């Protein structure tokens, strides 16, 4: 049930998963137990990588730069 809950929604906290499991099975389950079992299953919490915002103007410049160099090879760029 724990694996199914995590795969259904990736952004749940250990506290909310523990509450869901408590209501589902009627047993007292601690958040530490939930975290420990998730780690055993290979689920590890991590923050999403921050990515720079690309403005529309910058996106146009990047596309034009790529199109201008689409014919270049590795040998061409080393010269």
Secondary structure, 3 states (H helix, E strand, C coil): CHHHHHHHCCCCCHHHHHHHHHHHHCCCCCHHHHHHHHHHHCCCCCCCCCCCCCCHHHHHHHHHHHHHCCCCCHHHHHC
